[in-house]
Amino acid sequence: MLSLTMVQVARDWEEAGQLQGNGGIIQGQVIGYNKGGLLVQFNRIRGFVPASQVAQLHGRTASEERQQALQRMVGQTIPLKVI
């Protein structure tokens, strides 16, 4: 017997797989960050965006500045591509 939540999560993973296959763009909410990048929410799935892939950050951004920029993004909705 499957729970409703497990079925919904399975559907979300299926949708993410389809988006990966066709290169679709989704809107995901930034729910947190760590030293490596952003934590994002897509339906019931949590994802990770490496800091190197965040357009607002420059490659040579100092560590403290990078952490502050990541922190400011929490709560924002950003476009994401599933890879």
HELIX and SHEET records of a PDB file:
HELIX    1   1 LEU A    4  ASN A   22  1                                  19    
HELIX    2   2 ALA A   51  GLN A   53  5                                   3    
HELIX    3   3 SER A   63  MET A   73  1                                  11    
SHEET    1   A 4 ILE A  45  PRO A  50  0                                        
SHEET    2   A 4 GLY A  37  PHE A  42 -1                                        
SHEET    3   A 4 ILE A  25  ASN A  34 -1                                        
SHEET    4   A 4 THR A  77  LYS A  81 -1                                        
END                                                                             
